[in-house]
């Protein structure tokens, strides 16, 4: 196990949290694929643990996302028979709620 730089630790941590390389690039303002390959070369055991953690975190994320989308559907159901103005202002799109949930969870 070799010592890693702070950037390498951050990339492997964000990867294990379930973020894609594109999301890691925007979060760290650096190319993460090159850093990830450096970590693979230095410490394969840490990468294996990160992959296992990634699968667990993604499964948990999917379960939480389904719960959140169910809440949004219930919220939208209350405004289904309302006037057009209320529908436009109070009904939340499922895609918008999914994106905002992803951004909130990645913080």
Phi and psi in degrees as GROMACS dihedral restraints (atoms count N, CA, C in turn):
[ dihedral_restraints ]
;  ai    aj    ak    al  type     phi  dphi    fc
    3     4     5     6     1   -93.1    20    10
    4     5     6     7     1   157.7    20    10
    6     7     8     9     1   -73.9    20    10
    7     8     9    10     1   135.0    20    10
    9    10    11    12     1  -105.0    20    10
   10    11    12    13     1   155.9    20    10
   12    13    14    15     1   -77.6    20    10
   13    14    15    16     1   167.4    20    10
   15    16    17    18     1   -61.1    20    10
   16    17    18    19     1   -40.8    20    10
   18    19    20    21     1   -62.8    20    10
   19    20    21    22     1   -41.7    20    10
   21    22    23    24     1   -65.1    20    10
   22    23    24    25     1   -40.1    20    10
   24    25    26    27     1   -61.6    20    10
   25    26    27    28     1   -42.9    20    10
   27    28    29    30     1   -64.6    20    10
   28    29    30    31     1   -42.2    20    10
   30    31    32    33     1   -65.1    20    10
   31    32    33    34     1   -45.1    20    10
   33    34    35    36     1   -68.3    20    10
   34    35    36    37     1   -33.7    20    10
   36    37    38    39     1   -66.9    20    10
   37    38    39    40     1   -47.7    20    10
   39    40    41    42     1   -65.4    20    10
   40    41    42    43     1   -35.0    20    10
   42    43    44    45     1   -64.8    20    10
   43    44    45    46     1   -40.8    20    10
   45    46    47    48     1   -70.4    20    10
   46    47    48    49     1   -23.5    20    10
   48    49    50    51     1   -76.4    20    10
   49    50    51    52     1    -9.8    20    10
   51    52    53    54     1   105.0    20    10
   52    53    54    55     1     6.0    20    10
   54    55    56    57     1   -75.8    20    10
   55    56    57    58     1   149.5    20    10
   57    58    59    60     1   -81.7    20    10
   58    59    60    61     1   167.0    20    10
   60    61    62    63     1   -64.9    20    10
   61    62    63    64     1   -32.9    20    10
   63    64    65    66     1   -65.3    20    10
   64    65    66    67     1   -41.7    20    10
   66    67    68    69     1   -67.8    20    10
   67    68    69    70     1   -35.9    20    10
   69    70    71    72     1   -65.7    20    10
   70    71    72    73     1   -40.9    20    10
   72    73    74    75     1   -59.3    20    10
   73    74    75    76     1   -43.2    20    10
   75    76    77    78     1   -71.2    20    10
   76    77    78    79     1   -32.8    20    10
   78    79    80    81     1   -71.8    20    10
   79    80    81    82     1   -38.0    20    10
   81    82    83    84     1  -103.6    20    10
   82    83    84    85     1    -8.2    20    10
   84    85    86    87     1    56.0    20    10
   85    86    87    88     1    43.5    20    10
   87    88    89    90     1  -151.6    20    10
   88    89    90    91     1   164.3    20    10
   90    91    92    93     1   -81.3    20    10
   91    92    93    94     1   115.7    20    10
   93    94    95    96     1   -85.1    20    10
   94    95    96    97     1   -24.3    20    10
   96    97    98    99     1   -63.6    20    10
   97    98    99   100     1   -40.3    20    10
   99   100   101   102     1   -65.2    20    10
  100   101   102   103     1   -39.6    20    10
  102   103   104   105     1   -68.4    20    10
  103   104   105   106     1   -39.9    20    10
  105   106   107   108     1   -62.7    20    10
  106   107   108   109     1   -41.4    20    10
  108   109   110   111     1   -66.8    20    10
  109   110   111   112     1   -30.1    20    10
  111   112   113   114     1   -66.5    20    10
  112   113   114   115     1   -39.7    20    10
  114   115   116   117     1   -66.3    20    10
  115   116   117   118     1   -39.9    20    10
  117   118   119   120     1   -60.1    20    10
  118   119   120   121     1   -41.3    20    10
  120   121   122   123     1   -68.5    20    10
  121   122   123   124     1   -35.0    20    10
  123   124   125   126     1   -81.8    20    10
  124   125   126   127     1   -45.2    20    10
  126   127   128   129     1  -146.2    20    10
  127   128   129   130     1    96.2    20    10
  129   130   131   132     1   -73.6    20    10
  130   131   132   133     1   -28.8    20    10
  132   133   134   135     1   -64.3    20    10
  133   134   135   136     1   -40.3    20    10
  135   136   137   138     1   -66.6    20    10
  136   137   138   139     1   -36.3    20    10
  138   139   140   141     1   -67.5    20    10
  139   140   141   142     1   -40.0    20    10
  141   142   143   144     1   -62.5    20    10
  142   143   144   145     1   -43.9    20    10
  144   145   146   147     1   -64.2    20    10
  145   146   147   148     1   -37.4    20    10
  147   148   149   150     1   -65.9    20    10
  148   149   150   151     1   -38.7    20    10
  150   151   152   153     1   -65.8    20    10
  151   152   153   154     1   -40.7    20    10
  153   154   155   156     1   -64.0    20    10
  154   155   156   157     1   -45.6    20    10
  156   157   158   159     1   -62.7    20    10
  157   158   159   160     1   -37.1    20    10
  159   160   161   162     1   -61.2    20    10
  160   161   162   163     1   -45.8    20    10
  162   163   164   165     1   -62.2    20    10
  163   164   165   166     1   -43.7    20    10
  165   166   167   168     1   -63.3    20    10
  166   167   168   169     1   -45.9    20    10
  168   169   170   171     1   -65.9    20    10
  169   170   171   172     1   -37.6    20    10
  171   172   173   174     1   -67.2    20    10
  172   173   174   175     1   -38.9    20    10
  174   175   176   177     1   -64.2    20    10
  175   176   177   178     1   -43.2    20    10
  177   178   179   180     1   -63.4    20    10
  178   179   180   181     1   -39.7    20    10
  180   181   182   183     1   -61.4    20    10
  181   182   183   184     1   -44.3    20    10
  183   184   185   186     1   -63.7    20    10
  184   185   186   187     1   -39.1    20    10
  186   187   188   189     1   -65.8    20    10
  187   188   189   190     1   -44.9    20    10
  189   190   191   192     1   -65.3    20    10
  190   191   192   193     1   -37.5    20    10
  192   193   194   195     1   -64.5    20    10
  193   194   195   196     1   -41.4    20    10
  195   196   197   198     1   -63.0    20    10
  196   197   198   199     1   -39.0    20    10
  198   199   200   201     1   -63.3    20    10
  199   200   201   202     1   -43.8    20    10
  201   202   203   204     1   -64.1    20    10
  202   203   204   205     1   -41.8    20    10
  204   205   206   207     1   -67.2    20    10
  205   206   207   208     1   -34.3    20    10
  207   208   209   210     1   -63.6    20    10
  208   209   210   211     1   -40.6    20    10
  210   211   212   213     1   -62.8    20    10
  211   212   213   214     1   -41.0    20    10
  213   214   215   216     1   -65.8    20    10
  214   215   216   217     1   -40.1    20    10
  216   217   218   219     1   -63.0    20    10
  217   218   219   220     1   -41.3    20    10
  219   220   221   222     1   -64.5    20    10
  220   221   222   223     1   -42.5    20    10
  222   223   224   225     1   -59.9    20    10
  223   224   225   226     1   -45.7    20    10
  225   226   227   228     1   -67.6    20    10
  226   227   228   229     1   -30.3    20    10
  228   229   230   231     1   -63.1    20    10
  229   230   231   232     1   -32.0    20    10
  231   232   233   234     1   -65.5    20    10
  232   233   234   235     1   -28.2    20    10
  234   235   236   237     1  -104.3    20    10
  235   236   237   238     1    10.3    20    10
  237   238   239   240     1   -62.2    20    10
  238   239   240   241     1   -41.6    20    10
  240   241   242   243     1   -98.6    20    10
  241   242   243   244     1    17.0    20    10
  243   244   245   246     1   -85.7    20    10
  244   245   246   247     1   179.8    20    10
  246   247   248   249     1   -70.0    20    10
  247   248   249   250     1   166.4    20    10
  249   250   251   252     1   -63.0    20    10
  250   251   252   253     1   -39.6    20    10
  252   253   254   255     1   -61.8    20    10
  253   254   255   256     1   -42.6    20    10
  255   256   257   258     1   -67.0    20    10
  256   257   258   259     1   -39.8    20    10
  258   259   260   261     1   -60.4    20    10
  259   260   261   262     1   -44.0    20    10
  261   262   263   264     1   -65.9    20    10
  262   263   264   265     1   -34.9    20    10
  264   265   266   267     1   -93.8    20    10
  265   266   267   268     1   -23.7    20    10
  267   268   269   270     1  -114.9    20    10
  268   269   270   271     1   -14.7    20    10
  270   271   272   273     1   -84.3    20    10
  271   272   273   274     1   129.2    20    10
  273   274   275   276     1  -101.9    20    10
  274   275   276   277     1   130.3    20    10
  276   277   278   279     1   -69.0    20    10
  277   278   279   280     1   143.6    20    10
  279   280   281   282     1   -67.4    20    10
  280   281   282   283     1   -35.7    20    10
  282   283   284   285     1   -66.7    20    10
  283   284   285   286     1   -40.5    20    10
  285   286   287   288     1   -65.4    20    10
  286   287   288   289     1   -43.4    20    10
  288   289   290   291     1   -66.9    20    10
  289   290   291   292     1   -34.3    20    10
  291   292   293   294     1   -67.3    20    10
  292   293   294   295     1   -43.7    20    10
  294   295   296   297     1   -64.7    20    10
  295   296   297   298     1   -42.8    20    10
  297   298   299   300     1   -68.0    20    10
  298   299   300   301     1   -34.3    20    10
  300   301   302   303     1   -65.1    20    10
  301   302   303   304     1   -40.9    20    10
  303   304   305   306     1   -63.9    20    10
  304   305   306   307     1   -43.4    20    10
  306   307   308   309     1   -66.7    20    10
  307   308   309   310     1   -38.7    20    10
  309   310   311   312     1   -66.8    20    10
  310   311   312   313     1   -40.0    20    10
  312   313   314   315     1   -71.9    20    10
  313   314   315   316     1   -25.7    20    10
  315   316   317   318     1   -80.7    20    10
  316   317   318   319     1   -11.0    20    10
